[in-house]
Structures are given as structure tokens and as C-alpha cells.
Amino acid sequence: MDYKIGMIVKGKVTGIQPYGAFVSLDKETQGLIHISECRHGYVKNLDEILTVGDEMDVMILDIDEYTKKISLSLRTLEEKSNFHYHSKKRRYRQEKMGQIGFKTIHDLMPQWIQEAKADEEKRFS
């Protein structure tokens, strides 16, 4: 079969390594699903997602014209989840501190300038 980038084909998992899964597309052609292309989000262990012998649809991402290696993806066939990361940042901290901002710097700046001028006069006197 003549494979092209973007095609969705059936494949069978023939081996699993820490970096990805090997998938047989036909008797002579094999491709690799990199661990980052297995699922949206972080994948710690491929054995939790795939097992040898699984048959699935995969998308062809890339074909190296010299080595004839085929890069495959399961992630592109998944619906993108609406996962939102929520920071554990404490929001109440600002409320406790009040609305200080740059106002205190603005208020103290004339005093700092006077102190710096006085120090300079002492040094050069």
C-alpha cells in the first residue's frame, strides 16, 4: 500500500518501549507512535494505555523518505479535552496586604532623594 501523510489507517501494536509503541500497518510496513502522540496530556507509562495486539486507527504524521520510517499518532484522532490548569496560587494574599502597589514607593521617593543628596553632600564636604 502507498502511504501518505495525513492518512488514517488501521494498525496493530507489535511492541511497546518506554519511548513509544511500534505498530504494524501491513506485513511489510511498521510505524512508531511516540509516547507524546498517544494521548493529550502527560503519559507516564504506555503499558497503561496500550497492550501488544491492540488494533486501532492511527494517523500518519510523517514519513522519512530516506529511511522509510513512519511516525504515527493516536492523539490527533482524539477529541481535544477541555482541560484547564488551575494554579494553586493563593488569591487571598493580595487582599490581606491591601492595595499598596507603587503608591508607597511614590510617597517615599522624595524622602529617599533627600537622604541620597545629604549622603552625597557629606561625602564631598
N, CA, C and O of each residue as an XYZ file, in Angstrom:
500
protein
N       0.846     -1.181      0.000
C       0.000      0.000      0.000
C       0.892      1.245      0.000
O       1.959      1.252      0.613
N       0.460      2.262     -0.670
C       1.199      3.513     -0.743
C       0.666      4.452      0.333
O      -0.461      4.937      0.234
N       1.485      4.713      1.374
C       1.060      5.547      2.493
C       1.409      7.002      2.243
O       2.432      7.319      1.635
N       0.539      7.882      2.726
C       0.747      9.323      2.591
C       0.478      9.996      3.935
O      -0.309      9.507      4.747
N       1.147     11.127      4.152
C       0.963     11.891      5.383
C      -0.489     12.349      5.480
O      -1.057     12.856      4.512
N      -1.083     12.164      6.664
C      -2.466     12.564      6.898
C      -3.454     11.423      6.764
O      -4.615     11.565      7.148
N      -3.018     10.299      6.228
C      -3.913      9.147      6.074
C      -4.246      8.549      7.437
O      -3.418      8.545      8.348
N      -5.460      8.048      7.560
C      -5.857      7.309      8.757
C      -5.948      5.845      8.346
O      -6.720      5.481      7.459
N      -5.146      5.013      9.006
C      -5.065      3.593      8.643
C      -5.221      2.729      9.892
O      -5.032      3.197     11.015
N      -5.566      1.467      9.676
C      -5.653      0.510     10.780
C      -4.271     -0.051     11.045
O      -3.493     -0.284     10.119
N      -3.971     -0.268     12.318
C      -2.695     -0.839     12.691
C      -2.837     -1.725     13.911
O      -3.845     -1.692     14.616
N      -1.790     -2.525     14.146
C      -1.789     -3.459     15.273
C      -0.502     -3.261     16.063
O       0.589     -3.279     15.493
N      -0.629     -3.072     17.383
C       0.539     -2.854     18.239
C       1.356     -4.140     18.293
O       0.846     -5.204     18.646
N       2.650     -4.019     17.932
C       3.528     -5.187     17.930
C       4.575     -5.131     19.033
O       5.172     -6.154     19.369
N       4.805     -3.956     19.599
C       5.784     -3.837     20.667
C       5.654     -2.507     21.376
O       5.236     -1.508     20.789
N       6.022     -2.508     22.664
C       5.947     -1.290     23.459
C       7.301     -1.057     24.118
O       7.871     -1.953     24.740
N       7.797      0.154     23.970
C       9.049      0.588     24.586
C       8.742      1.810     25.454
O       7.658      2.381     25.335
N       9.666      2.224     26.322
C       9.406      3.405     27.159
C       9.172      4.682     26.352
O       8.521      5.602     26.847
N       9.680      4.759     25.136
C       9.572      5.967     24.317
C       8.418      5.924     23.325
O       8.103      6.953     22.726
N       7.776      4.781     23.127
C       6.682      4.704     22.175
C       6.255      3.274     21.883
O       6.778      2.319     22.457
N       5.292      3.151     20.976
C       4.756      1.836     20.607
C       4.948      1.599     19.113
O       4.703      2.486     18.295
N       5.390      0.392     18.767
C       5.540      0.011     17.368
C       4.233     -0.579     16.881
O       3.623     -1.417     17.545
N       3.807     -0.121     15.696
C       2.525     -0.536     15.142
C       2.749     -1.066     13.736
O       3.377     -0.411     12.905
N       2.229     -2.262     13.481
C       2.312     -2.862     12.157
C       1.122     -2.396     11.332
O      -0.031     -2.567     11.726
N       1.424     -1.800     10.170
C       0.359     -1.317      9.294
C      -0.034     -2.377      8.271
O      -1.206     -2.494      7.911
N       0.930     -3.136      7.813
C       0.696     -4.295      6.957
C       1.855     -5.261      7.187
O       2.630     -5.068      8.124
N       1.994     -6.295      6.356
C       3.030     -7.314      6.572
C       4.445     -6.752      6.475
O       5.349     -7.255      7.143
N       4.653     -5.730      5.664
C       5.996     -5.191      5.465
C       6.219     -3.824      6.106
O       7.365     -3.386      6.212
N       5.177     -3.148      6.529
C       5.313     -1.765      6.984
C       4.992     -1.642      8.460
O       3.980     -2.144      8.951
N       5.900     -0.948      9.156
C       5.725     -0.725     10.580
C       5.999      0.742     10.882
O       6.836      1.365     10.229
N       5.301      1.295     11.862
C       5.498      2.678     12.264
C       5.627      2.783     13.768
O       5.463      1.801     14.492
N       5.925      3.989     14.228
C       6.101      4.223     15.660
C       5.166      5.332     16.124
O       5.081      6.392     15.505
N       4.469      5.070     17.220
C       3.694      6.111     17.895
C       4.553      6.567     19.058
O       4.729      5.828     20.027
N       5.089      7.776     18.975
C       5.894      8.306     20.075
C       4.997      8.502     21.291
O       3.802      8.757     21.145
N       5.558      8.387     22.480
C       4.775      8.489     23.717
C       3.993      9.804     23.790
O       2.905      9.847     24.365
N       4.538     10.865     23.214
C       3.847     12.162     23.236
C       2.660     12.204     22.282
O       1.829     13.107     22.372
N       2.570     11.252     21.383
C       1.474     11.216     20.410
C       0.405     10.182     20.760
O      -0.470      9.896     19.943
N       0.471      9.618     21.971
C      -0.508      8.599     22.358
C      -1.793      9.183     22.918
O      -2.875      8.626     22.731
N      -1.666     10.304     23.603
C      -2.833     10.876     24.264
C      -2.546     12.338     24.580
O      -1.388     12.727     24.734
N      -3.598     13.147     24.678
C      -3.435     14.527     25.133
C      -3.003     14.489     26.590
O      -3.492     13.663     27.362
N      -2.108     15.357     26.966
C      -1.642     15.410     28.349
C      -0.424     14.528     28.552
O       0.167     14.029     27.595
N      -0.057     14.344     29.817
C       1.152     13.608     30.184
C       0.871     12.117     30.256
O      -0.122     11.694     30.848
N       1.747     11.319     29.652
C       1.645      9.863     29.707
C       2.881      9.353     30.439
O       4.005      9.522     29.965
N       2.671      8.735     31.585
C       3.789      8.231     32.379
C       4.226      6.849     31.905
O       5.421      6.565     31.817
N       3.265      6.002     31.604
C       3.574      4.629     31.249
C       2.663      4.174     30.114
O       1.440      4.190     30.250
N       3.255      3.773     29.002
C       2.461      3.334     27.844
C       1.699      2.040     28.101
O       0.662      1.795     27.483
N       2.209      1.209     29.012
C       1.530     -0.058     29.303
C       0.136      0.156     29.887
O      -0.706     -0.740     29.828
N      -0.110      1.342     30.450
C      -1.435      1.645     30.993
C      -2.433      1.980     29.886
O      -3.643      1.891     30.094
N      -1.927      2.369     28.704
C      -2.790      2.790     27.606
C      -2.922      1.708     26.540
O      -4.019      1.415     26.065
N      -1.787      1.120     26.174
C      -1.743      0.167     25.069
C      -1.234     -1.191     25.525
O      -0.486     -1.301     26.496
N      -1.658     -2.223     24.800
C      -1.106     -3.558     25.011
C      -0.780     -4.153     23.649
O      -1.392     -3.805     22.639
N       0.191     -5.053     23.641
C       0.579     -5.708     22.394
C      -0.621     -6.486     21.863
O      -1.260     -7.236     22.600
N      -0.919     -6.303     20.594
C      -2.051     -6.967     19.961
C      -3.252     -6.064     19.764
O      -4.184     -6.434     19.049
N      -3.258     -4.896     20.373
C      -4.362     -3.944     20.186
C      -4.429     -3.519     18.724
O      -3.407     -3.222     18.105
N      -5.646     -3.492     18.178
C      -5.847     -2.969     16.832
C      -6.557     -1.636     16.951
O      -7.509     -1.488     17.717
N      -6.075     -0.655     16.172
C      -6.635      0.693     16.283
C      -6.404      1.466     15.006
O      -5.606      1.078     14.153
N      -7.129      2.582     14.894
C      -6.881      3.520     13.808
C      -5.793      4.483     14.256
O      -5.797      4.949     15.396
N      -4.863      4.777     13.360
C      -3.786      5.730     13.630
C      -3.658      6.676     12.445
O      -4.025      6.335     11.320
N      -3.134      7.867     12.710
C      -2.900      8.829     11.637
C      -1.408      8.885     11.340
O      -0.582      8.858     12.252
N      -1.074      8.962     10.063
C       0.325      9.073      9.654
C       0.731     10.542      9.745
O       0.186     11.396      9.047
N       1.708     10.820     10.626
C       2.190     12.184     10.815
C       3.326     12.528      9.869
O       3.379     13.635      9.334
N       4.240     11.578      9.661
C       5.434     11.862      8.876
C       5.982     10.572      8.307
O       5.859      9.506      8.909
N       6.592     10.684      7.131
C       7.279      9.556      6.508
C       8.651     10.048      6.095
O       8.773     10.962      5.280
N       9.692      9.436      6.664
C      11.058      9.793      6.299
C      11.359      9.154      4.953
O      11.353      7.930      4.824
N      11.620      9.982      3.952
C      11.783      9.463      2.592
C      13.055      8.642      2.416
O      13.128      7.823      1.499
N      14.061      8.838      3.269
C      15.311      8.082      3.137
C      15.255      6.766      3.890
O      15.595      5.720      3.335
N      14.833      6.803      5.142
C      14.811      5.583      5.948
C      13.470      4.852      5.873
O      13.357      3.711      6.320
N      12.465      5.506      5.313
C      11.104      4.956      5.190
C      10.454      4.714      6.546
O       9.545      3.893      6.661
N      10.925      5.439      7.595
C      10.302      5.330      8.916
C       9.026      6.155      8.927
O       8.973      7.259      8.387
N       7.999      5.595      9.554
C       6.694      6.252      9.592
C       6.367      6.645     11.031
O       6.410      5.816     11.940
N       6.041      7.920     11.221
C       5.610      8.418     12.532
C       4.093      8.423     12.568
O       3.439      8.926     11.654
N       3.536      7.854     13.638
C       2.092      7.713     13.759
C       1.573      8.466     14.975
O       2.341      8.839     15.862
N       0.253      8.688     15.008
C      -0.351      9.394     16.130
C      -1.731      8.854     16.454
O      -2.532      8.579     15.562
N      -1.995      8.707     17.740
C      -3.348      8.425     18.234
C      -3.995      9.715     18.721
O      -5.213      9.887     18.660
N      -3.147     10.611     19.204
C      -3.610     11.872     19.806
C      -4.408     12.718     18.814
O      -5.387     13.357     19.200
N      -4.007     12.729     17.548
C      -4.697     13.567     16.566
C      -6.122     13.063     16.294
O      -6.961     13.815     15.798
N      -6.391     11.808     16.616
C      -7.725     11.252     16.385
C      -8.641     11.411     17.599
O      -9.846     11.177     17.509
N      -8.058     11.812     18.742
C      -8.866     12.043     19.940
C      -9.517     13.409     19.870
O      -9.009     14.327     19.226
N     -10.647     13.526     20.541
C     -11.230     14.848     20.704
C     -10.423     15.552     21.773
O     -10.089     14.963     22.801
N     -10.112     16.804     21.530
C      -9.321     17.554     22.498
C     -10.174     17.823     23.722
O     -11.286     18.343     23.622
N      -9.637     17.461     24.883
C     -10.379     17.683     26.122
C     -10.261     19.145     26.531
O      -9.310     19.833     26.159
N     -11.219     19.597     27.284
C     -11.215     20.979     27.764
C     -10.569     21.039     29.141
O     -11.189     21.489     30.105
N      -9.344     20.593     29.229
C      -8.616     20.582     30.490
C      -8.050     21.961     30.761
O      -7.363     22.534     29.915
N      -8.333     22.493     31.934
C      -7.807     23.788     32.324
C      -6.984     23.604     33.586
O      -7.454     23.036     34.573
N      -5.774     24.081     33.546
C      -4.912     24.003     34.711
C      -5.244     25.149     35.657
O      -5.246     26.315     35.261
N      -5.517     24.813     36.886
C      -5.810     25.832     37.886
C      -4.619     25.933     38.816
O      -4.218     24.957     39.450
N      -4.076     27.097     38.885
C      -2.927     27.352     39.736
C      -3.326     27.252     41.197
O      -4.451     27.584     41.571
N      -2.388     26.788     42.021
C      -2.641     26.708     43.450
C      -2.252     28.015     44.138
O      -2.073     28.056     45.355
N      -2.127     29.060     43.366
C      -1.739     30.361     43.877
C      -2.800     30.866     44.854
O      -3.999     30.782     44.589
N      -2.349     31.374     45.951
C      -3.275     31.880     46.960
C      -3.727     33.278     46.578
O      -2.913     34.192     46.438
N      -4.985     33.428     46.418
C      -5.527     34.705     45.982
C      -5.816     35.642     47.151
O      -5.915     36.854     46.960
N      -5.950     35.099     48.347
C      -6.292     35.939     49.481
C      -5.114     36.777     49.945
O      -5.305     37.745     50.681
N      -3.919     36.437     49.540
C      -2.734     37.138     49.998
C      -2.784     38.624     49.622
O      -2.429     39.480     50.431
N      -3.216     38.924     48.418
C      -3.315     40.316     47.978
C      -4.303     41.090     48.829
O      -4.071     42.252     49.161
N      -5.397     40.451     49.178
C      -6.414     41.123     49.970
C      -5.880     41.476     51.357
O      -6.192     42.541     51.890
N      -5.072     40.581     51.948
C      -4.518     40.845     53.271
C      -3.505     41.980     53.229
O      -3.413     42.777     54.163
N      -2.748     42.050     52.142
C      -1.725     43.077     52.036
C      -2.318     44.443     51.722
O      -1.664     45.465     51.932
N      -3.513     44.471     51.236
C      -4.122     45.744     50.870
C      -3.657     46.169     49.483
O      -2.890     45.463     48.829
N      -4.113     47.294     49.060
C      -3.780     47.792     47.735
C      -2.596     48.759     47.822
O      -2.749     49.956     47.575
N      -1.441     48.249     48.165
C      -0.262     49.093     48.345
C       0.314     49.493     46.994
O       0.391     50.684     46.693
N       0.713     48.542     46.187
C       1.225     48.799     44.849
C       2.386     49.771     44.836
O       3.230     49.724     45.732
N       2.457     50.653     43.847
C       3.539     51.611     43.689
C       3.311     52.906     44.485
O       4.179     53.778     44.518
N       2.156     53.023     45.116
C       1.847     54.254     45.833
C       2.842     54.501     46.967
O       3.262     55.638     47.176
N       3.222     53.460     47.697
C       4.179     53.653     48.789
C       5.533     54.090     48.264
O       6.202     54.908     48.895
N       5.945     53.569     47.139
C       7.213     53.992     46.533
C       7.112     55.456     46.129
O       8.042     56.232     46.350
N       5.999     55.826     45.546
C       5.778     57.211     45.127
C       5.823     58.161     46.335
O       6.387     59.253     46.268
N       5.211     57.712     47.439
C       5.194     58.544     48.640
C       6.576     58.651     49.286
O       6.918     59.706     49.822
N       7.370     57.591     49.247
C       8.680     57.584     49.891
C       9.803     58.137     49.015
O      10.877     58.452     49.528
N       9.582     58.257     47.733
C      10.632     58.698     46.812
C      11.235     60.054     47.186
O      12.461     60.165     47.186
N      10.454     61.095     47.506
C      11.065     62.376     47.882
C      11.984     62.247     49.108
O      13.043     62.872     49.166
N      11.571     61.441     50.073
C      12.403     61.232     51.265
C      13.717     60.553     50.883
O      14.774     60.944     51.377
N      13.668     59.544     50.013
C      14.882     58.844     49.598
C      15.819     59.774     48.828
O      17.038     59.703     48.979
N      15.244     60.635     48.010
C      16.070     61.585     47.237
C      16.781     62.535     48.189
O      17.969     62.810     48.014
N      16.074     63.039     49.193
C      16.686     63.951     50.168
C      17.811     63.252     50.942
O      18.861     63.844     51.191
N      17.581     61.991     51.320
C      18.611     61.243     52.048
C      19.836     61.007     51.170
O      20.967     61.117     51.643
N      19.621     60.686     49.902
C      20.736     60.454     48.978
C      21.526     61.739     48.761
O      22.755     61.705     48.712
N      20.835     62.878     48.628
C      21.527     64.167     48.457
C      22.346     64.495     49.696
O      23.478     64.965     49.584
N      21.784     64.252     50.874
C      22.502     64.526     52.120
C      23.752     63.654     52.229
O      24.800     64.137     52.657
N      23.659     62.394     51.853
C      24.817     61.498     51.867
C      25.896     61.981     50.913
O      27.081     61.932     51.243
N      25.501     62.447     49.731
C      26.458     62.937     48.748
C      27.154     64.208     49.249
O      28.357     64.377     49.050
N      26.406     65.086     49.889
C      26.996     66.330     50.418
C      28.015     66.017     51.501
O      29.057     66.667     51.578
N      27.721     65.016     52.348
C      28.645     64.608     53.407
C      29.930     64.027     52.819
O      31.026     64.287     53.315
N      29.777     63.239     51.761
C      30.952     62.602     51.139
C      31.876     63.605     50.501
O      33.095     63.465     50.600
N      31.337     64.609     49.851
C      32.160     65.572     49.126
C      32.492     66.815     49.945
O      33.165     67.707     49.428
N      32.057     66.914     51.180
C      32.352     68.090     52.005
C      33.680     67.923     52.721
O      34.098     68.812     53.463
